[in-house]
């Protein structure tokens, strides 16, 4: 692993490679041999000043959505209407 120090462009101006700073020195690699990694940085002052409320209620997802409940009731009504019509 390493950090890109410099991009290397070809004669046509297109970036073809990079010089990497690694633990063992510097290495030159083509772009095809590089893989970007997301690395978290140290928290900034604005991130450090955010304090969580220890008295806040724990998140509890809703058991059932209102639309789901209404749909279930409507389906039940349709089924009972069909059953009643077959009985007559």
N, CA, C and O atoms as a CHARMM CRD file, in Angstrom:
* protein
*
  352
    1    1 UNK  N      0.84100  -1.17300   0.00000 PROA 1      0.00000
    2    1 UNK  CA     0.00000   0.00000   0.00000 PROA 1      0.00000
    3    1 UNK  C      0.88200   1.23000   0.00000 PROA 1      0.00000
    4    1 UNK  O      2.02000   1.21100   0.46900 PROA 1      0.00000
    5    2 UNK  N      0.32500   2.29400  -0.53800 PROA 2      0.00000
    6    2 UNK  CA     1.07300   3.52300  -0.57500 PROA 2      0.00000
    7    2 UNK  C      0.18000   4.70800  -0.86500 PROA 2      0.00000
    8    2 UNK  O     -1.01800   4.55500  -1.10600 PROA 2      0.00000
    9    3 UNK  N      0.77000   5.88600  -0.84100 PROA 3      0.00000
   10    3 UNK  CA     0.06900   7.13200  -1.11400 PROA 3      0.00000
   11    3 UNK  C      0.58600   7.68400  -2.42700 PROA 3      0.00000
   12    3 UNK  O      1.79400   7.71600  -2.66000 PROA 3      0.00000
   13    4 UNK  N     -0.32900   8.11900  -3.29100 PROA 4      0.00000
   14    4 UNK  CA     0.07700   8.68500  -4.57800 PROA 4      0.00000
   15    4 UNK  C      0.73400  10.03300  -4.32600 PROA 4      0.00000
   16    4 UNK  O      0.12600  10.93200  -3.74400 PROA 4      0.00000
   17    5 UNK  N      1.97700  10.16700  -4.76700 PROA 5      0.00000
   18    5 UNK  CA     2.70000  11.42400  -4.62500 PROA 5      0.00000
   19    5 UNK  C      2.61400  12.25800  -5.89000 PROA 5      0.00000
   20    5 UNK  O      2.48800  13.48200  -5.83600 PROA 5      0.00000
   21    6 UNK  N      2.68300  11.56900  -7.05200 PROA 6      0.00000
   22    6 UNK  CA     2.72100  12.29900  -8.31200 PROA 6      0.00000
   23    6 UNK  C      2.09900  11.43600  -9.40400 PROA 6      0.00000
   24    6 UNK  O      2.31300  10.22400  -9.44500 PROA 6      0.00000
   25    7 UNK  N      1.32400  12.07000 -10.29300 PROA 7      0.00000
   26    7 UNK  CA     0.77000  11.36800 -11.43800 PROA 7      0.00000
   27    7 UNK  C      1.71400  11.52100 -12.62100 PROA 7      0.00000
   28    7 UNK  O      2.31900  12.57600 -12.81100 PROA 7      0.00000
   29    8 UNK  N      1.83600  10.46600 -13.41200 PROA 8      0.00000
   30    8 UNK  CA     2.72500  10.47700 -14.56800 PROA 8      0.00000
   31    8 UNK  C      1.86300  10.48600 -15.82800 PROA 8      0.00000
   32    8 UNK  O      1.08300   9.56300 -16.06300 PROA 8      0.00000
   33    9 UNK  N      2.01100  11.54300 -16.63800 PROA 9      0.00000
   34    9 UNK  CA     1.24900  11.67200 -17.87500 PROA 9      0.00000
   35    9 UNK  C      2.10700  11.25600 -19.05600 PROA 9      0.00000
   36    9 UNK  O      3.32400  11.44000 -19.05200 PROA 9      0.00000
   37   10 UNK  N      1.45000  10.68800 -20.07600 PROA 10     0.00000
   38   10 UNK  CA     2.14400  10.31500 -21.29900 PROA 10     0.00000
   39   10 UNK  C      2.32600  11.53400 -22.19200 PROA 10     0.00000
   40   10 UNK  O      1.96100  12.64900 -21.81800 PROA 10     0.00000
   41   11 UNK  N      2.90300  11.31000 -23.39700 PROA 11     0.00000
   42   11 UNK  CA     3.13100  12.40500 -24.33700 PROA 11     0.00000
   43   11 UNK  C      1.82800  13.04700 -24.79300 PROA 11     0.00000
   44   11 UNK  O      1.80200  14.21900 -25.16800 PROA 11     0.00000
   45   12 UNK  N      0.74900  12.27400 -24.75900 PROA 12     0.00000
   46   12 UNK  CA    -0.54600  12.79200 -25.17700 PROA 12     0.00000
   47   12 UNK  C     -1.28800  13.51400 -24.04900 PROA 12     0.00000
   48   12 UNK  O     -2.39600  14.00300 -24.26700 PROA 12     0.00000
   49   13 UNK  N     -0.71000  13.59100 -22.86800 PROA 13     0.00000
   50   13 UNK  CA    -1.30400  14.29600 -21.74500 PROA 13     0.00000
   51   13 UNK  C     -2.21700  13.44400 -20.88400 PROA 13     0.00000
   52   13 UNK  O     -2.74200  13.92300 -19.87900 PROA 13     0.00000
   53   14 UNK  N     -2.41500  12.18600 -21.26000 PROA 14     0.00000
   54   14 UNK  CA    -3.26400  11.28700 -20.49300 PROA 14     0.00000
   55   14 UNK  C     -2.43600  10.65100 -19.38300 PROA 14     0.00000
   56   14 UNK  O     -1.30800  10.21200 -19.61100 PROA 14     0.00000
   57   15 UNK  N     -3.01100  10.60400 -18.16900 PROA 15     0.00000
   58   15 UNK  CA    -2.29800  10.02800 -17.02500 PROA 15     0.00000
   59   15 UNK  C     -2.16900   8.52500 -17.24300 PROA 15     0.00000
   60   15 UNK  O     -3.16700   7.84200 -17.47400 PROA 15     0.00000
   61   16 UNK  N     -0.97000   8.01800 -17.17300 PROA 16     0.00000
   62   16 UNK  CA    -0.68600   6.60200 -17.41000 PROA 16     0.00000
   63   16 UNK  C     -0.18700   5.86900 -16.16900 PROA 16     0.00000
   64   16 UNK  O     -0.26700   4.64300 -16.10600 PROA 16     0.00000
   65   17 UNK  N      0.32500   6.59900 -15.18500 PROA 17     0.00000
   66   17 UNK  CA     0.88800   5.95800 -14.01700 PROA 17     0.00000
   67   17 UNK  C      0.99300   6.91800 -12.85600 PROA 17     0.00000
   68   17 UNK  O      0.52300   8.05400 -12.91900 PROA 17     0.00000
   69   18 UNK  N      1.62500   6.43600 -11.78100 PROA 18     0.00000
   70   18 UNK  CA     1.77700   7.25000 -10.58500 PROA 18     0.00000
   71   18 UNK  C      3.02800   6.83400  -9.83000 PROA 18     0.00000
   72   18 UNK  O      3.49200   5.69800  -9.93400 PROA 18     0.00000
   73   19 UNK  N      3.55200   7.76500  -9.08000 PROA 19     0.00000
   74   19 UNK  CA     4.65000   7.47300  -8.16500 PROA 19     0.00000
   75   19 UNK  C      4.02800   7.38300  -6.78300 PROA 19     0.00000
   76   19 UNK  O      3.35600   8.30700  -6.32400 PROA 19     0.00000
   77   20 UNK  N      4.26700   6.24300  -6.12000 PROA 20     0.00000
   78   20 UNK  CA     3.68600   5.98100  -4.81100 PROA 20     0.00000
   79   20 UNK  C      4.73300   6.08000  -3.72400 PROA 20     0.00000
   80   20 UNK  O      5.88200   5.68300  -3.91800 PROA 20     0.00000
   81   21 UNK  N      4.33800   6.60700  -2.58500 PROA 21     0.00000
   82   21 UNK  CA     5.20000   6.61500  -1.40500 PROA 21     0.00000
   83   21 UNK  C      4.74100   5.45300  -0.54100 PROA 21     0.00000
   84   21 UNK  O      3.59700   5.42900  -0.08600 PROA 21     0.00000
   85   22 UNK  N      5.61500   4.49900  -0.31500 PROA 22     0.00000
   86   22 UNK  CA     5.28700   3.32500   0.48600 PROA 22     0.00000
   87   22 UNK  C      6.17600   3.28600   1.72100 PROA 22     0.00000
   88   22 UNK  O      7.02300   4.15700   1.91900 PROA 22     0.00000
   89   23 UNK  N      5.97900   2.28700   2.52900 PROA 23     0.00000
   90   23 UNK  CA     6.80600   2.12800   3.71800 PROA 23     0.00000
   91   23 UNK  C      8.24900   1.80800   3.37500 PROA 23     0.00000
   92   23 UNK  O      9.14400   2.06300   4.18000 PROA 23     0.00000
   93   24 UNK  N      8.49300   1.24800   2.18000 PROA 24     0.00000
   94   24 UNK  CA     9.83900   0.85600   1.76900 PROA 24     0.00000
   95   24 UNK  C     10.48200   1.84700   0.81000 PROA 24     0.00000
   96   24 UNK  O     11.54500   1.56300   0.25700 PROA 24     0.00000
   97   25 UNK  N      9.86600   2.99300   0.60100 PROA 25     0.00000
   98   25 UNK  CA    10.42500   3.97500  -0.32300 PROA 25     0.00000
   99   25 UNK  C      9.38700   4.41100  -1.33700 PROA 25     0.00000
  100   25 UNK  O      8.19400   4.47700  -1.03800 PROA 25     0.00000
  101   26 UNK  N      9.86000   4.71200  -2.55400 PROA 26     0.00000
  102   26 UNK  CA     8.96300   5.16200  -3.61700 PROA 26     0.00000
  103   26 UNK  C      8.93800   4.13500  -4.73600 PROA 26     0.00000
  104   26 UNK  O      9.96200   3.53900  -5.07000 PROA 26     0.00000
  105   27 UNK  N      7.74500   3.93100  -5.31900 PROA 27     0.00000
  106   27 UNK  CA     7.59400   2.97900  -6.41000 PROA 27     0.00000
  107   27 UNK  C      6.79300   3.62100  -7.52600 PROA 27     0.00000
  108   27 UNK  O      5.90800   4.43900  -7.27500 PROA 27     0.00000
  109   28 UNK  N      7.10200   3.25300  -8.74300 PROA 28     0.00000
  110   28 UNK  CA     6.36500   3.73200  -9.90100 PROA 28     0.00000
  111   28 UNK  C      5.45600   2.60300 -10.38500 PROA 28     0.00000
  112   28 UNK  O      5.91800   1.48900 -10.63100 PROA 28     0.00000
  113   29 UNK  N      4.15300   2.90000 -10.52100 PROA 29     0.00000
  114   29 UNK  CA     3.18900   1.88700 -10.93400 PROA 29     0.00000
  115   29 UNK  C      2.26700   2.44600 -12.01200 PROA 29     0.00000
  116   29 UNK  O      1.98800   3.64500 -12.04800 PROA 29     0.00000
  117   30 UNK  N      1.79500   1.55300 -12.89800 PROA 30     0.00000
  118   30 UNK  CA     0.82100   1.97000 -13.89700 PROA 30     0.00000
  119   30 UNK  C     -0.54400   2.08300 -13.23100 PROA 30     0.00000
  120   30 UNK  O     -0.77200   1.49600 -12.17300 PROA 30     0.00000
  121   31 UNK  N     -1.45600   2.83900 -13.85100 PROA 31     0.00000
  122   31 UNK  CA    -2.78200   3.01400 -13.26400 PROA 31     0.00000
  123   31 UNK  C     -3.53600   1.69600 -13.16300 PROA 31     0.00000
  124   31 UNK  O     -4.34400   1.51800 -12.25200 PROA 31     0.00000
  125   32 UNK  N     -3.28300   0.76500 -14.08800 PROA 32     0.00000
  126   32 UNK  CA    -3.96200  -0.52200 -14.06600 PROA 32     0.00000
  127   32 UNK  C     -3.62200  -1.32000 -12.81300 PROA 32     0.00000
  128   32 UNK  O     -4.38100  -2.20500 -12.41800 PROA 32     0.00000
  129   33 UNK  N     -2.49200  -1.01600 -12.18900 PROA 33     0.00000
  130   33 UNK  CA    -2.06700  -1.75300 -10.99200 PROA 33     0.00000
  131   33 UNK  C     -2.41600  -1.04000  -9.68400 PROA 33     0.00000
  132   33 UNK  O     -1.99800  -1.45900  -8.60500 PROA 33     0.00000
  133   34 UNK  N     -3.18900   0.04300  -9.79600 PROA 34     0.00000
  134   34 UNK  CA    -3.56700   0.79200  -8.59900 PROA 34     0.00000
  135   34 UNK  C     -5.03100   0.53000  -8.27500 PROA 34     0.00000
  136   34 UNK  O     -5.84200   0.31900  -9.17700 PROA 34     0.00000
  137   35 UNK  N     -5.36600   0.54200  -7.00900 PROA 35     0.00000
  138   35 UNK  CA    -6.74000   0.34900  -6.55900 PROA 35     0.00000
  139   35 UNK  C     -7.03000   1.39300  -5.48200 PROA 35     0.00000
  140   35 UNK  O     -6.33400   1.44000  -4.46800 PROA 35     0.00000
  141   36 UNK  N     -8.05900   2.23800  -5.69100 PROA 36     0.00000
  142   36 UNK  CA    -8.33600   3.27600  -4.68900 PROA 36     0.00000
  143   36 UNK  C     -8.97100   2.69900  -3.42500 PROA 36     0.00000
  144   36 UNK  O     -9.88300   1.87500  -3.50000 PROA 36     0.00000
  145   37 UNK  N     -8.49200   3.12700  -2.29200 PROA 37     0.00000
  146   37 UNK  CA    -9.05300   2.72600  -1.00300 PROA 37     0.00000
  147   37 UNK  C     -9.59300   3.95800  -0.29800 PROA 37     0.00000
  148   37 UNK  O     -8.99700   5.03200  -0.37400 PROA 37     0.00000
  149   38 UNK  N    -10.72100   3.80700   0.38700 PROA 38     0.00000
  150   38 UNK  CA   -11.25300   4.91400   1.16800 PROA 38     0.00000
  151   38 UNK  C    -10.66100   4.81700   2.56300 PROA 38     0.00000
  152   38 UNK  O    -10.77300   3.79300   3.23600 PROA 38     0.00000
  153   39 UNK  N    -10.03900   5.88500   2.97300 PROA 39     0.00000
  154   39 UNK  CA    -9.39500   5.90400   4.27900 PROA 39     0.00000
  155   39 UNK  C    -10.00600   7.03100   5.09300 PROA 39     0.00000
  156   39 UNK  O    -10.14100   8.15000   4.60000 PROA 39     0.00000
  157   40 UNK  N    -10.37300   6.75000   6.32400 PROA 40     0.00000
  158   40 UNK  CA   -10.93000   7.77500   7.19400 PROA 40     0.00000
  159   40 UNK  C     -9.79300   8.62500   7.74500 PROA 40     0.00000
  160   40 UNK  O     -8.73300   8.11500   8.10900 PROA 40     0.00000
  161   41 UNK  N    -10.03400   9.91900   7.79600 PROA 41     0.00000
  162   41 UNK  CA    -9.02700  10.81900   8.34200 PROA 41     0.00000
  163   41 UNK  C     -9.35300  11.11400   9.80400 PROA 41     0.00000
  164   41 UNK  O    -10.39200  10.69900  10.31700 PROA 41     0.00000
  165   42 UNK  N     -8.47400  11.81700  10.44600 PROA 42     0.00000
  166   42 UNK  CA    -8.69500  12.20400  11.83600 PROA 42     0.00000
  167   42 UNK  C     -9.90400  13.13400  11.88900 PROA 42     0.00000
  168   42 UNK  O    -10.08400  13.95100  10.98600 PROA 42     0.00000
  169   43 UNK  N    -10.72900  13.03000  12.91700 PROA 43     0.00000
  170   43 UNK  CA   -11.91300  13.88700  13.00500 PROA 43     0.00000
  171   43 UNK  C    -11.53800  15.35900  13.09200 PROA 43     0.00000
  172   43 UNK  O    -10.55900  15.72500  13.74200 PROA 43     0.00000
  173   44 UNK  N    -12.32700  16.19700  12.43100 PROA 44     0.00000
  174   44 UNK  CA   -12.08600  17.64100  12.47400 PROA 44     0.00000
  175   44 UNK  C    -12.66400  18.19800  13.76600 PROA 44     0.00000
  176   44 UNK  O    -13.34400  17.48500  14.50400 PROA 44     0.00000
  177   45 UNK  N    -12.39600  19.48000  14.04300 PROA 45     0.00000
  178   45 UNK  CA   -12.89100  20.10100  15.27600 PROA 45     0.00000
  179   45 UNK  C    -14.40900  20.10600  15.31700 PROA 45     0.00000
  180   45 UNK  O    -14.99900  19.90300  16.37800 PROA 45     0.00000
  181   46 UNK  N    -15.06100  20.34100  14.15800 PROA 46     0.00000
  182   46 UNK  CA   -16.52700  20.37400  14.14900 PROA 46     0.00000
  183   46 UNK  C    -17.09800  18.99300  14.44900 PROA 46     0.00000
  184   46 UNK  O    -18.15700  18.88600  15.06700 PROA 46     0.00000
  185   47 UNK  N    -16.41400  17.93900  14.02100 PROA 47     0.00000
  186   47 UNK  CA   -16.88000  16.58900  14.30500 PROA 47     0.00000
  187   47 UNK  C    -16.64100  16.22500  15.76600 PROA 47     0.00000
  188   47 UNK  O    -17.43200  15.48600  16.35300 PROA 47     0.00000
  189   48 UNK  N    -15.57800  16.72500  16.35500 PROA 48     0.00000
  190   48 UNK  CA   -15.26000  16.40400  17.73800 PROA 48     0.00000
  191   48 UNK  C    -16.21300  17.08900  18.70300 PROA 48     0.00000
  192   48 UNK  O    -16.45300  16.58200  19.79900 PROA 48     0.00000
  193   49 UNK  N    -16.76400  18.24600  18.30900 PROA 49     0.00000
  194   49 UNK  CA   -17.60100  18.99600  19.23800 PROA 49     0.00000
  195   49 UNK  C    -19.00800  18.41000  19.35700 PROA 49     0.00000
  196   49 UNK  O    -19.75000  18.80300  20.25700 PROA 49     0.00000
  197   50 UNK  N    -19.39400  17.48900  18.48400 PROA 50     0.00000
  198   50 UNK  CA   -20.72100  16.89400  18.55300 PROA 50     0.00000
  199   50 UNK  C    -20.76300  15.90500  19.71900 PROA 50     0.00000
  200   50 UNK  O    -19.99200  14.94700  19.76900 PROA 50     0.00000
  201   51 UNK  N    -21.67300  16.15800  20.64700 PROA 51     0.00000
  202   51 UNK  CA   -21.81900  15.30100  21.81800 PROA 51     0.00000
  203   51 UNK  C    -23.17200  14.60700  21.72500 PROA 51     0.00000
  204   51 UNK  O    -24.19100  15.25300  21.47900 PROA 51     0.00000
  205   52 UNK  N    -23.18000  13.31600  21.91900 PROA 52     0.00000
  206   52 UNK  CA   -24.42300  12.56700  21.88300 PROA 52     0.00000
  207   52 UNK  C    -25.16500  12.72000  23.19900 PROA 52     0.00000
  208   52 UNK  O    -24.55500  12.86100  24.25900 PROA 52     0.00000
  209   53 UNK  N    -26.48100  12.69000  23.11900 PROA 53     0.00000
  210   53 UNK  CA   -27.32000  12.80000  24.29700 PROA 53     0.00000
  211   53 UNK  C    -27.45300  11.42200  24.94200 PROA 53     0.00000
  212   53 UNK  O    -28.09600  10.54700  24.36200 PROA 53     0.00000
  213   54 UNK  N    -26.87300  11.20100  26.10900 PROA 54     0.00000
  214   54 UNK  CA   -26.95200   9.87300  26.73600 PROA 54     0.00000
  215   54 UNK  C    -28.36000   9.53500  27.23400 PROA 54     0.00000
  216   54 UNK  O    -28.64700   8.37000  27.50500 PROA 54     0.00000
  217   55 UNK  N    -29.24800  10.53900  27.36000 PROA 55     0.00000
  218   55 UNK  CA   -30.60100  10.30000  27.84600 PROA 55     0.00000
  219   55 UNK  C    -31.60200  10.08000  26.71100 PROA 55     0.00000
  220   55 UNK  O    -32.79300   9.90000  26.96600 PROA 55     0.00000
  221   56 UNK  N    -31.13400  10.09200  25.47000 PROA 56     0.00000
  222   56 UNK  CA   -32.02800   9.91300  24.32900 PROA 56     0.00000
  223   56 UNK  C    -32.58300   8.48900  24.29800 PROA 56     0.00000
  224   56 UNK  O    -31.90400   7.53400  24.67400 PROA 56     0.00000
  225   57 UNK  N    -33.83800   8.36700  23.83900 PROA 57     0.00000
  226   57 UNK  CA   -34.46300   7.04800  23.75400 PROA 57     0.00000
  227   57 UNK  C    -33.79500   6.24600  22.64100 PROA 57     0.00000
  228   57 UNK  O    -33.36000   6.80500  21.63400 PROA 57     0.00000
  229   58 UNK  N    -33.72000   4.95800  22.83000 PROA 58     0.00000
  230   58 UNK  CA   -33.16200   4.08000  21.80600 PROA 58     0.00000
  231   58 UNK  C    -34.12700   4.01600  20.63000 PROA 58     0.00000
  232   58 UNK  O    -35.34300   4.06400  20.81700 PROA 58     0.00000
  233   59 UNK  N    -33.58800   3.90800  19.41800 PROA 59     0.00000
  234   59 UNK  CA   -34.41200   3.82500  18.22200 PROA 59     0.00000
  235   59 UNK  C    -35.16600   2.51000  18.19000 PROA 59     0.00000
  236   59 UNK  O    -34.58400   1.43900  18.36300 PROA 59     0.00000
  237   60 UNK  N    -36.46100   2.60400  17.96900 PROA 60     0.00000
  238   60 UNK  CA   -37.29400   1.41900  17.82500 PROA 60     0.00000
  239   60 UNK  C    -38.09300   1.56800  16.54300 PROA 60     0.00000
  240   60 UNK  O    -38.89900   2.49200  16.43000 PROA 60     0.00000
  241   61 UNK  N    -37.89200   0.68600  15.57300 PROA 61     0.00000
  242   61 UNK  CA   -38.64500   0.80500  14.32700 PROA 61     0.00000
  243   61 UNK  C    -40.12700   0.54000  14.57300 PROA 61     0.00000
  244   61 UNK  O    -40.50600  -0.20200  15.47900 PROA 61     0.00000
  245   62 UNK  N    -40.95400   1.17200  13.73700 PROA 62     0.00000
  246   62 UNK  CA   -42.39100   0.95400  13.87000 PROA 62     0.00000
  247   62 UNK  C    -42.71000  -0.49400  13.55800 PROA 62     0.00000
  248   62 UNK  O    -42.09200  -1.11400  12.69200 PROA 62     0.00000
  249   63 UNK  N    -43.67900  -1.01500  14.27500 PROA 63     0.00000
  250   63 UNK  CA   -44.06300  -2.41600  14.08500 PROA 63     0.00000
  251   63 UNK  C    -44.73400  -2.61800  12.73700 PROA 63     0.00000
  252   63 UNK  O    -44.46700  -3.60700  12.05500 PROA 63     0.00000
  253   64 UNK  N    -45.59900  -1.69700  12.34500 PROA 64     0.00000
  254   64 UNK  CA   -46.34500  -1.85900  11.11200 PROA 64     0.00000
  255   64 UNK  C    -46.67200  -0.48400  10.53900 PROA 64     0.00000
  256   64 UNK  O    -46.98600   0.44500  11.28300 PROA 64     0.00000
  257   65 UNK  N    -46.59900  -0.36300   9.24700 PROA 65     0.00000
  258   65 UNK  CA   -46.95200   0.89300   8.60800 PROA 65     0.00000
  259   65 UNK  C    -48.46100   0.96900   8.44500 PROA 65     0.00000
  260   65 UNK  O    -49.14000  -0.05100   8.32300 PROA 65     0.00000
  261   66 UNK  N    -48.97500   2.19200   8.44500 PROA 66     0.00000
  262   66 UNK  CA   -50.41500   2.40000   8.31800 PROA 66     0.00000
  263   66 UNK  C    -50.92300   1.87300   6.97900 PROA 66     0.00000
  264   66 UNK  O    -52.00000   1.27900   6.92700 PROA 66     0.00000
  265   67 UNK  N    -50.18100   2.07500   5.90800 PROA 67     0.00000
  266   67 UNK  CA   -50.60300   1.60000   4.58800 PROA 67     0.00000
  267   67 UNK  C    -50.70600   0.07500   4.56400 PROA 67     0.00000
  268   67 UNK  O    -51.61400  -0.48600   3.95000 PROA 67     0.00000
  269   68 UNK  N    -49.77700  -0.57700   5.22900 PROA 68     0.00000
  270   68 UNK  CA   -49.80500  -2.04200   5.27800 PROA 68     0.00000
  271   68 UNK  C    -51.04300  -2.52300   6.03300 PROA 68     0.00000
  272   68 UNK  O    -51.68100  -3.49600   5.63000 PROA 68     0.00000
  273   69 UNK  N    -51.37900  -1.84800   7.11800 PROA 69     0.00000
  274   69 UNK  CA   -52.54300  -2.22000   7.91300 PROA 69     0.00000
  275   69 UNK  C    -53.82500  -2.03700   7.10100 PROA 69     0.00000
  276   69 UNK  O    -54.68800  -2.91500   7.08400 PROA 69     0.00000
  277   70 UNK  N    -53.94600  -0.87900   6.42200 PROA 70     0.00000
  278   70 UNK  CA   -55.13600  -0.63000   5.59800 PROA 70     0.00000
  279   70 UNK  C    -55.25400  -1.64300   4.47500 PROA 70     0.00000
  280   70 UNK  O    -56.35200  -2.11700   4.18600 PROA 70     0.00000
  281   71 UNK  N    -54.13900  -1.98300   3.83500 PROA 71     0.00000
  282   71 UNK  CA   -54.16000  -2.96400   2.74900 PROA 71     0.00000
  283   71 UNK  C    -54.59100  -4.33000   3.25600 PROA 71     0.00000
  284   71 UNK  O    -55.38200  -5.01300   2.60600 PROA 71     0.00000
  285   72 UNK  N    -54.08200  -4.73000   4.39900 PROA 72     0.00000
  286   72 UNK  CA   -54.47200  -6.02500   4.97300 PROA 72     0.00000
  287   72 UNK  C    -55.95900  -6.06000   5.28000 PROA 72     0.00000
  288   72 UNK  O    -56.62600  -7.06500   5.03000 PROA 72     0.00000
  289   73 UNK  N    -56.48700  -4.95200   5.82800 PROA 73     0.00000
  290   73 UNK  CA   -57.91700  -4.88400   6.12800 PROA 73     0.00000
  291   73 UNK  C    -58.75000  -4.95300   4.85000 PROA 73     0.00000
  292   73 UNK  O    -59.77600  -5.63200   4.81000 PROA 73     0.00000
  293   74 UNK  N    -58.30700  -4.24900   3.80500 PROA 74     0.00000
  294   74 UNK  CA   -59.03300  -4.23800   2.54000 PROA 74     0.00000
  295   74 UNK  C    -59.02900  -5.63100   1.89800 PROA 74     0.00000
  296   74 UNK  O    -60.05000  -6.07700   1.37600 PROA 74     0.00000
  297   75 UNK  N    -57.89400  -6.31000   1.93700 PROA 75     0.00000
  298   75 UNK  CA   -57.80300  -7.67200   1.39000 PROA 75     0.00000
  299   75 UNK  C    -58.73000  -8.60300   2.17300 PROA 75     0.00000
  300   75 UNK  O    -59.41600  -9.43600   1.58100 PROA 75     0.00000
  301   76 UNK  N    -58.75200  -8.46600   3.48700 PROA 76     0.00000
  302   76 UNK  CA   -59.65200  -9.27200   4.31600 PROA 76     0.00000
  303   76 UNK  C    -61.10900  -9.02800   3.95800 PROA 76     0.00000
  304   76 UNK  O    -61.90300  -9.96700   3.90300 PROA 76     0.00000
  305   77 UNK  N    -61.46700  -7.76300   3.71300 PROA 77     0.00000
  306   77 UNK  CA   -62.83600  -7.42200   3.32800 PROA 77     0.00000
  307   77 UNK  C    -63.19800  -8.02900   1.97300 PROA 77     0.00000
  308   77 UNK  O    -64.30200  -8.54600   1.80400 PROA 77     0.00000
  309   78 UNK  N    -62.28200  -7.97100   1.01300 PROA 78     0.00000
  310   78 UNK  CA   -62.51300  -8.55100  -0.31500 PROA 78     0.00000
  311   78 UNK  C    -62.71600 -10.05500  -0.21000 PROA 78     0.00000
  312   78 UNK  O    -63.61100 -10.61100  -0.84700 PROA 78     0.00000
  313   79 UNK  N    -61.89000 -10.71200   0.58900 PROA 79     0.00000
  314   79 UNK  CA   -62.00700 -12.16900   0.75300 PROA 79     0.00000
  315   79 UNK  C    -63.34400 -12.53000   1.38600 PROA 79     0.00000
  316   79 UNK  O    -63.98500 -13.49600   0.97200 PROA 79     0.00000
  317   80 UNK  N    -63.77500 -11.75100   2.40000 PROA 80     0.00000
  318   80 UNK  CA   -65.05700 -12.05200   3.04000 PROA 80     0.00000
  319   80 UNK  C    -66.21900 -11.77500   2.08400 PROA 80     0.00000
  320   80 UNK  O    -67.21700 -12.49400   2.11700 PROA 80     0.00000
  321   81 UNK  N    -66.11400 -10.74700   1.23100 PROA 81     0.00000
  322   81 UNK  CA   -67.15300 -10.46400   0.23500 PROA 81     0.00000
  323   81 UNK  C    -67.25800 -11.60500  -0.77200 PROA 81     0.00000
  324   81 UNK  O    -68.36100 -11.99200  -1.15600 PROA 81     0.00000
  325   82 UNK  N    -66.11900 -12.14600  -1.20100 PROA 82     0.00000
  326   82 UNK  CA   -66.11200 -13.26400  -2.15100 PROA 82     0.00000
  327   82 UNK  C    -66.73000 -14.49800  -1.50400 PROA 82     0.00000
  328   82 UNK  O    -67.50900 -15.21300  -2.13300 PROA 82     0.00000
  329   83 UNK  N    -66.37900 -14.74000  -0.25400 PROA 83     0.00000
  330   83 UNK  CA   -66.92600 -15.90400   0.46100 PROA 83     0.00000
  331   83 UNK  C    -68.43600 -15.74700   0.63000 PROA 83     0.00000
  332   83 UNK  O    -69.17100 -16.72500   0.48800 PROA 83     0.00000
  333   84 UNK  N    -68.91800 -14.52400   0.93400 PROA 84     0.00000
  334   84 UNK  CA   -70.36600 -14.28400   1.09000 PROA 84     0.00000
  335   84 UNK  C    -71.10500 -14.48500  -0.23000 PROA 84     0.00000
  336   84 UNK  O    -72.20400 -15.04100  -0.24700 PROA 84     0.00000
  337   85 UNK  N    -70.51000 -14.03800  -1.33300 PROA 85     0.00000
  338   85 UNK  CA   -71.17100 -14.16300  -2.63200 PROA 85     0.00000
  339   85 UNK  C    -71.26000 -15.62900  -3.07800 PROA 85     0.00000
  340   85 UNK  O    -72.19600 -16.00200  -3.78500 PROA 85     0.00000
  341   86 UNK  N    -70.31400 -16.44200  -2.67800 PROA 86     0.00000
  342   86 UNK  CA   -70.36000 -17.87600  -3.02400 PROA 86     0.00000
  343   86 UNK  C    -71.41400 -18.58600  -2.20600 PROA 86     0.00000
  344   86 UNK  O    -72.00000 -19.56400  -2.67100 PROA 86     0.00000
  345   87 UNK  N    -71.67100 -18.11100  -0.98700 PROA 87     0.00000
  346   87 UNK  CA   -72.66400 -18.72600  -0.12300 PROA 87     0.00000
  347   87 UNK  C    -74.08400 -18.46600  -0.65100 PROA 87     0.00000
  348   87 UNK  O    -74.97500 -19.28800  -0.43800 PROA 87     0.00000
  349   88 UNK  N    -74.30200 -17.35500  -1.32300 PROA 88     0.00000
  350   88 UNK  CA   -75.64200 -17.00700  -1.81700 PROA 88     0.00000
  351   88 UNK  C    -75.90800 -17.64200  -3.11500 PROA 88     0.00000
  352   88 UNK  O    -76.98600 -17.46200  -3.68100 PROA 88     0.00000
